Amino acid sequence: MKLSLGSITKKFHYGDQPRPGRDWLMLLSVFIIALALSVVYNLYTFSQVTRGEKIGNASVTTPTQIKLNQVKNLFDARAAERAHYTSDYRFVDPSL
């Protein structure tokens, strides 16, 4: 069996007359199949949600206490720096 570009494109060739009815029928059938698959998938997902199950494979991990302490320390450092800007740092207006 010998495959060439000409033999592959011959299968998709119209011939002497174009047939738009066939093309629209194929387009419509592909659309209906895609719509049906979408509806089935959405119904399956909806049924999982209503039963309280997880969607997908993503697992939610709880943050450890060490990471929570790091975040708390970061916010404390930012609050301390903000206090320095309002009380300790002195700014001079260069336009004066």
C-alpha positions as CSV (number, residue, x, y, z in Angstrom):
1,M,0.0,0.0,0.0
2,K,1.6,3.2,-1.2
3,L,0.6,6.5,0.4
4,S,1.3,9.7,-1.2
5,L,0.0,13.3,-0.8
6,G,-2.1,12.9,-4.0
7,S,-3.9,9.8,-2.7
8,I,-4.7,11.4,0.6
9,T,-6.0,14.7,-0.9
10,K,-8.1,12.7,-3.5
11,K,-10.4,11.5,-0.7
12,F,-11.3,15.1,0.3
13,H,-11.7,16.3,-3.3
14,Y,-15.1,17.5,-4.3
15,G,-15.1,16.3,-7.9
16,D,-16.8,18.3,-10.6
17,Q,-19.6,19.7,-8.5
18,P,-19.5,21.2,-5.0
19,R,-22.0,19.7,-2.6
20,P,-22.8,22.3,0.1
21,G,-25.7,20.3,1.4
22,R,-23.3,17.5,2.4
23,D,-20.9,20.0,4.0
24,W,-23.6,21.6,6.1
25,L,-24.9,18.2,7.1
26,M,-21.4,17.2,8.3
27,L,-20.9,20.5,10.1
28,L,-24.3,20.2,11.8
29,S,-23.6,16.6,12.8
30,V,-20.2,17.4,14.3
31,F,-21.8,20.3,16.2
32,I,-24.5,18.1,17.6
33,I,-22.0,15.4,18.7
34,A,-19.9,18.0,20.4
35,L,-22.9,19.5,22.1
36,A,-24.1,16.1,23.3
37,L,-20.6,15.3,24.7
38,S,-20.6,18.7,26.5
39,V,-24.0,18.1,28.0
40,V,-23.1,14.6,29.2
41,Y,-19.9,15.9,30.8
42,N,-21.6,18.8,32.5
43,L,-24.4,16.5,33.8
44,Y,-21.7,14.1,35.2
45,T,-19.9,17.0,36.9
46,F,-23.1,18.4,38.3
47,S,-24.1,15.1,39.7
48,Q,-20.6,14.8,41.4
49,V,-21.0,18.3,42.9
50,T,-24.5,17.6,44.2
51,R,-23.2,14.4,45.9
52,G,-20.4,16.4,47.6
53,E,-17.6,14.7,45.8
54,K,-14.4,16.2,44.5
55,I,-14.0,17.4,40.9
56,G,-10.8,16.4,39.3
57,N,-7.6,15.2,40.9
58,A,-6.4,18.3,42.7
59,S,-6.0,17.6,46.3
60,V,-6.1,20.5,48.8
61,T,-3.3,20.4,51.3
62,T,-3.5,22.2,54.6
63,P,-0.7,24.7,55.3
64,T,1.6,23.7,58.0
65,Q,2.1,25.8,61.1
66,I,5.6,26.8,60.0
67,K,4.3,28.4,56.9
68,L,1.6,30.2,58.8
69,N,4.2,31.5,61.2
70,Q,6.3,32.7,58.3
71,V,3.4,34.7,56.9
72,K,2.6,36.1,60.3
73,N,6.2,37.2,60.7
74,L,6.1,38.9,57.3
75,F,3.0,40.9,58.1
76,D,4.5,41.9,61.5
77,A,7.7,43.1,59.7
78,R,5.6,45.1,57.3
79,A,3.6,46.7,60.1
80,A,6.8,47.6,61.9
81,E,8.2,49.2,58.8
82,R,4.9,51.2,58.3
83,A,5.3,52.4,61.9
84,H,8.8,53.6,61.1
85,Y,7.6,55.6,58.1
86,T,5.0,57.4,60.3
87,S,7.2,58.1,63.4
88,D,11.0,57.6,62.8
89,Y,11.8,58.5,59.2
90,R,12.1,62.2,58.4
91,F,11.6,63.4,54.8
92,V,12.8,66.6,53.4
93,D,11.0,68.3,50.5
94,P,13.6,69.0,47.9
95,S,11.5,71.8,46.3
96,L,11.9,74.1,49.3
